[in-house]
Amino acid sequence: MKPVKIAMMGMTHGHTRKYYQTLLDNKKLDWIASCAQDEDAKKTYELYQTGVPCYLDPEEMYEKHPDIEAVVIASANDKHFEQMKWCAEKGIHILSMKIPTFDMAEYDAMIEMCDKAGIVCQIELEMHYNSVVRRLKKLIADGAIGKIKSFQATNITLSPVWAFPWQGDPKASFGKVERLKKGDERFKGGALCDHPHVFDLIRHLTGSSFDYIYAEVAPNLRDGLKVEDMLMAVGKMKDGTAFLFDPSWSRLEEKLKVPGPGWERFPKRMEVNVTITGEKGMITCDCFGPNVYHNGAPNDRYTVQYTYFDEWIGLIDEFVDCIRNKKTPLINLKWHKESIQAMLGCYESIESGKIAKI
């Protein structure tokens, strides 16, 4: 199969660095160019010495590399629409970061323009390709625990705002400046906007849709944030499955401008744990368990070396297969929309203090 000529745009998203190894090593890809959001993003990119040319103007990038077939959109949430539009106009396939947009009118316009252009638009939700999640899905499908009754999941991390400031900016993260609720000084756009995985996983594993949801925010763990960093959500799916989600920034971090060893503090920088109870039993799993942990430099901080790039192999395999064989990816814009609607339901519930119907 001929490698897909691919580029990156934005370079300001927290997952950006995870693509460097994948795009260089995966034989199904030919990484030919990058386009940074600004000079700061370009300087950070250059620290990694990928050998791939980086531009500041997408038109200049395209002029010098007109053979670009696909783009990884790795930018702030509020930049996704204009960048998707740019790609659609040129017939370039899209692998977008995990929140396309929270604006439903804008979301529908994204679907329409991608469909009209006949391009693949896959949403990056790497947890679907996690080996633990794949094993969990098979066990459920094989009836190991019977009909699912409840689904409890955490997607908790440190806060990325120090290295990626846009994630603490309500406009850049949520799309507009809107209070969490009356009397609260914080705005929508924090931890919830960073953690769509659990909202997708429950749909992926149960095959059901959201019915209703109730959410609350806690006082922030960190001083100085304009957005929420701690929250919980409960509710039910249409098949009766009850759920409890914790999508918080409840792990502490060093305030490093460029992420690196020592960023996290004990016990580790993230946890995606899932506990599913069925009529015949229960399964509990740690989706990020197989990592290497050590104490050391810099600053004698507890450090984690992740070993989960296999997720990006599966993600890229599907993306390339969809491009070359004209398929629709599982995590496409239309499919992912319901998860975004559930997240908006969380904000609606926080604001009203009542249950939100999805």
C-alpha positions in Angstrom: 0.0 0.0 0.0 1.3 3.4 -1.0 2.2 5.5 2.1 -0.2 8.5 2.8 1.6 11.8 2.5 0.7 13.6 5.7 1.2 16.9 7.5 0.4 18.5 10.8 -1.3 21.8 11.6 -1.4 23.9 14.8 1.1 22.1 16.9 -0.4 23.4 20.2 -2.5 20.4 21.3 -1.3 18.3 24.2 -1.2 15.2 22.0 1.0 16.8 19.4 4.3 15.2 20.6 2.7 11.8 20.6 2.5 11.9 16.9 6.1 12.6 16.2 7.3 9.1 16.8 4.2 7.6 15.0 4.4 9.8 12.0 8.1 9.1 11.6 8.1 5.4 12.3 4.8 4.2 10.7 5.6 2.9 7.3 2.1 3.6 6.1 2.8 7.3 6.4 5.1 9.8 4.7 5.3 12.8 7.0 6.3 15.7 4.7 5.4 19.0 6.4 4.1 20.8 9.5 2.5 24.2 10.1 2.8 25.8 13.5 0.2 28.1 15.0 2.7 30.7 15.9 6.4 31.3 16.6 6.2 29.8 20.1 4.7 26.6 18.8 7.4 26.4 16.1 10.2 26.9 18.6 8.8 24.1 20.8 8.4 21.9 17.7 12.0 22.5 16.7 13.2 21.1 20.1 12.3 17.6 18.9 14.4 17.7 15.7 12.1 15.7 13.6 13.7 16.8 10.4 10.3 17.6 8.9 10.0 21.3 7.6 7.7 23.5 9.6 5.9 26.6 8.3 3.8 29.4 9.9 1.4 29.8 6.9 -0.7 26.9 5.7 -0.8 28.3 2.2 3.0 28.4 2.0 3.1 24.8 3.3 0.6 23.7 0.6 2.4 25.6 -2.1 5.7 23.8 -1.3 4.0 20.5 -0.7 0.9 20.3 -3.0 1.0 16.5 -2.7 -0.3 16.5 0.9 -3.0 13.9 1.2 -4.0 14.2 4.9 -3.5 16.5 7.8 -3.4 15.9 11.6 -5.2 18.9 13.1 -3.4 19.4 16.4 -4.6 22.8 17.5 -6.9 24.6 20.0 -10.5 23.6 19.8 -11.6 27.0 18.4 -9.3 26.6 15.5 -10.7 23.3 14.2 -13.5 24.7 12.0 -11.3 27.0 10.0 -8.7 24.3 9.6 -11.2 21.7 8.6 -12.6 24.1 6.1 -9.2 24.7 4.6 -8.6 20.9 4.3 -12.1 20.3 2.8 -11.6 23.0 0.1 -8.4 21.3 -1.0 -9.7 17.7 -0.7 -7.3 16.8 2.1 -8.3 14.1 4.6 -8.5 15.0 8.3 -7.4 13.4 11.5 -8.8 15.8 14.1 -8.1 16.2 17.8 -10.8 14.9 20.1 -13.1 17.9 20.4 -14.1 19.1 16.8 -16.3 21.9 18.3 -18.9 22.5 21.0 -21.0 24.6 18.7 -23.6 22.3 17.3 -24.3 24.6 14.3 -20.6 24.6 13.5 -20.5 20.9 14.1 -23.2 20.3 11.5 -21.4 22.5 9.0 -18.2 20.4 9.5 -20.2 17.3 8.7 -21.7 18.9 5.6 -18.4 20.2 4.2 -16.5 17.0 4.8 -19.3 15.0 3.1 -19.4 17.4 0.2 -15.7 17.2 -0.3 -15.7 13.4 0.0 -12.9 13.3 2.5 -12.2 11.1 5.5 -12.6 12.9 8.8 -11.6 10.8 11.7 -11.7 12.0 15.3 -8.6 11.1 17.4 -9.9 9.0 20.3 -7.0 6.7 20.9 -8.6 4.8 23.8 -10.7 2.8 21.3 -7.4 1.2 20.2 -6.0 0.6 23.7 -5.3 -3.1 24.1 -7.0 -3.3 27.5 -10.2 -1.7 26.1 -10.1 -4.1 23.1 -9.9 -7.0 25.5 -12.7 -5.5 27.6 -14.9 -5.1 24.5 -14.4 -8.8 23.6 -15.2 -10.0 27.1 -18.4 -8.0 27.1 -19.4 -9.2 23.6 -18.7 -12.8 24.6 -21.1 -12.4 27.6 -18.5 -12.8 30.3 -20.5 -10.7 32.7 -23.9 -10.9 31.2 -26.1 -7.8 30.6 -24.3 -4.6 31.7 -25.9 -2.9 34.7 -23.4 -0.1 35.5 -20.3 1.6 34.1 -17.9 3.5 36.3 -14.9 5.3 34.7 -12.2 7.8 35.5 -10.3 9.9 33.0 -8.2 11.9 35.4 -5.0 13.7 34.5 -2.7 16.6 35.5 -3.6 19.9 34.0 -2.1 20.7 30.6 -2.7 24.5 30.8 0.9 25.5 31.8 2.3 23.9 28.6 -0.8 24.5 26.5 -2.3 27.8 27.7 -5.3 27.6 25.3 -6.8 24.8 27.4 -7.3 27.3 30.3 -8.8 29.9 27.9 -12.6 29.5 27.8 -12.8 31.0 24.2 -10.1 28.7 22.8 -11.3 25.6 24.7 -15.1 25.8 24.8 -15.5 28.2 21.9 -17.1 31.1 23.8 -16.8 32.8 27.2 -19.7 31.4 29.3 -20.0 31.1 33.1 -20.2 27.7 34.6 -23.2 28.8 36.6 -24.7 31.8 38.3 -22.5 33.1 41.1 -19.5 31.1 40.0 -16.4 33.0 38.9 -15.2 30.2 36.6 -16.1 29.6 32.9 -16.8 26.5 30.9 -13.8 25.0 29.1 -11.7 23.1 31.6 -11.2 19.5 32.5 -14.5 18.4 30.9 -13.4 19.7 27.5 -10.2 17.7 27.8 -11.7 14.3 28.6 -14.3 13.1 26.1 -12.9 9.5 26.2 -15.2 8.1 28.9 -18.3 9.6 27.1 -17.2 7.7 23.9 -16.1 4.5 25.6 -19.5 3.8 27.2 -21.2 4.1 23.9 -18.5 2.0 22.3 -18.7 -0.8 24.9 -22.5 -0.8 25.4 -23.7 0.1 22.0 -26.3 2.3 23.6 -27.0 6.1 23.6 -27.2 8.6 26.4 -30.6 9.2 28.0 -30.0 11.7 30.8 -27.1 13.1 32.8 -26.5 15.0 36.0 -23.1 16.8 36.8 -21.6 18.9 39.5 -18.3 20.8 39.9 -16.1 20.9 42.9 -13.9 23.9 44.1 -10.8 24.0 41.9 -7.7 22.2 43.1 -5.5 24.9 41.5 -5.5 28.7 42.1 -5.6 31.0 39.1 -7.6 28.8 36.6 -10.5 30.5 34.9 -12.0 27.1 34.1 -13.2 24.0 36.0 -10.7 21.3 37.0 -12.8 19.0 39.2 -16.2 17.5 38.3 -18.3 14.4 38.4 -21.2 13.1 36.2 -23.8 10.5 36.7 -26.7 9.3 34.6 -28.3 6.5 32.5 -28.1 5.2 29.0 -31.1 4.3 27.0 -30.5 0.6 27.6 -30.7 1.2 31.4 -27.0 1.2 32.1 -26.1 3.5 35.0 -22.8 5.4 34.8 -20.5 7.4 37.0 -17.7 9.5 35.4 -14.8 11.4 36.9 -13.2 13.5 34.1 -11.1 15.7 36.3 -7.7 17.3 36.4 -7.1 15.8 39.8 -3.4 14.8 39.4 -0.9 17.5 40.3 1.9 18.7 38.0 4.9 20.9 37.8 4.2 24.1 35.8 6.5 23.4 32.9 6.2 25.3 29.7 7.5 22.3 27.7 6.3 18.9 29.1 9.0 16.5 30.0 10.3 14.1 32.7 9.3 15.3 36.1 6.1 17.0 34.9 3.9 14.6 36.9 3.9 14.1 40.6 3.2 10.9 42.5 1.4 8.6 41.8 1.2 9.2 38.0 0.0 11.8 35.5 -3.2 10.1 34.4 -5.6 7.2 35.1 -8.2 5.8 32.9 -9.8 3.1 35.0 -13.0 1.3 34.0 -15.3 -0.9 36.3 -18.2 -2.6 34.6 -20.8 -4.6 36.5 -23.1 -7.0 34.8 -25.7 -9.5 35.8 -23.1 -12.3 36.0 -20.1 -10.5 37.4 -17.8 -7.5 37.3 -14.7 -6.4 35.3 -12.3 -3.7 36.5 -9.3 -2.6 34.5 -6.5 0.0 34.4 -6.1 1.1 30.8 -2.7 2.8 31.4 -1.2 0.1 33.7 1.8 -1.2 31.6 4.1 1.8 32.1 7.6 2.3 33.5 7.8 4.3 36.7 11.0 5.7 38.3 12.4 8.4 40.6 15.0 10.6 39.0 16.0 13.8 37.3 15.0 16.5 36.9 14.1 17.7 40.4 14.0 14.2 41.9 10.4 13.9 40.7 8.5 10.6 40.3 8.5 10.1 36.5 6.4 7.9 34.2 7.6 6.5 30.9 4.5 5.6 28.9 4.5 2.4 26.7 1.2 2.9 24.9 2.1 3.9 21.4 0.3 0.8 20.2 -2.9 2.8 20.4 -1.6 5.2 17.8 -0.7 2.2 15.5 -4.3 1.0 15.5 -5.6 4.6 15.1 -3.3 5.2 12.1 -4.1 1.8 10.6 -7.8 2.6 10.5 -7.2 6.2 9.1 -5.0 4.9 6.3 -7.3 2.1 5.5 -10.3 4.5 5.3 -8.3 6.8 2.9 -7.0 4.1 0.6 -10.2 2.0 0.6 -12.8 4.8 0.8 -14.2 3.7 4.1 -15.8 5.6 7.0 -13.9 5.5 10.3 -15.7 4.3 13.4 -15.0 7.5 15.2 -16.3 9.9 12.5 -17.9 13.3 13.0 -21.5 12.0 13.0 -20.8 9.2 15.5 -18.8 11.4 17.9 -21.5 14.2 17.9 -23.6 12.4 20.6 -20.6 12.3 23.0 -20.2 16.1 22.5 -23.9 16.5 23.2 -23.6 14.6 26.4 -20.7 16.8 27.5 -22.8 19.9 26.7 -25.5 18.2 28.9 -23.0 18.1 31.8 -22.5 21.9 31.4 -26.3 22.4 31.2 -26.8 20.3 34.4 -24.0 22.2 36.2 -25.6 25.5 35.2 -29.2 24.5 36.1 -28.6 22.2 39.1 -30.9 19.7 37.4 -30.8 16.6 35.3 -30.2 17.3 31.6 -32.0 15.2 29.0 -29.7 14.3 26.1 
